[in-house]
Amino acid sequence: MPAYADRREEHLRRLRRIEGQVRGLQRMVDEDVYCIDVLTQVSASTKALQAFALQLLEEHLRHCVAHAAKEGGAEMDAKVEEATAAIARLLRT
């Protein structure tokens, strides 16, 4: 079971809000809204996605990586490498 399963509905609500922000961007472009105003909304949407990603990462570390650490061995190494790669991807954005 994924680490986020306990908060599935909360996460879905959050993602729906982000989806609404992105749809708002589409409307803004369709309505020829001033560039800076669109960029401001892009920034807000980006920050919302980053906050969601950080929450998901925290849950993964607390649940999946912590469980693997208790088990030790190859599973622990694999989970740590996986989490490190995910963090690296987030830092590139």
N, C-alpha and C positions, 0 to 999 in steps of 0.2 A: 504494500500500500504506500502511495507517495506521502512524503512528509507533510504536504499541504492538505491532505484529505480532511483533516478536522476543521479546516477553515475554507473549504471549497466555496461555499456560498458567498462568504466575504470577499474572496478573491474574484469570483465571477462578477460581483457588483462593482468592484474596483475596475475590472477590465471593461465592463460596460460603460463606465464613466469615461475611461480613456478612449474607447471607441467613439463615444459622443464627441469628445474633444477633436478627434481626427475628422469626423464627419463635419464638425464645425469649420475645420480648416478647408475642407472641400467647398463648403458654402461660401466661405470668405473669398476664396479664389474665384469661384463662379460669379460672385457679386462684385468683383474687382475692388476688394477692400485694400486700403493702403498697405504697402509692403511691410512696413515696420510693425503694423498691427498683426499681420499674418505671422511674421517672425516671432513676435511675442507669444502668440498662441502655439507656435511650433516649440518654443522653449518650454512652455508649460506642459505640453504633451510629452516631450522628451523627459522632463523631470518626473512626471507621473509614472512613466514606464520604468525609469531607473529606480524609483522608490519601490515599485512592485518587484523588480528583479532583486533588489537587496533583501526585501522581506522573504522572497522565495529562497534565496541563497541562505539566509539565516536559518530558515526552517530545515533546509537540507543539511546544513552543518550540525544543527542540534539533533536531528533525527537520524539521518542516514550515515553521516560521517561518525557521529558519536557511537552508533551501534557497531559500525565496522571497527572502530578503535577498540571497543570492548572485545571483539572477536580476535583482533590482531592479525598478523600475517599478511598474506597476499591481498585479502579483501580490504584490509585497512589501507595498504599501499595504493590499491586501485582507486578507492574512494577519495583519498587525499589528492592523488594526481587528477582525478576527475574534477574535484572542487577547485583545484589550482587552475586548471584549464578554463573553467567557467569564469573564475575571477579575472583571469587574463583577458577573456573575451569582453567582459563588462568594462574593463579599463580601457580597451581600445575604442569604445564607443563614446 
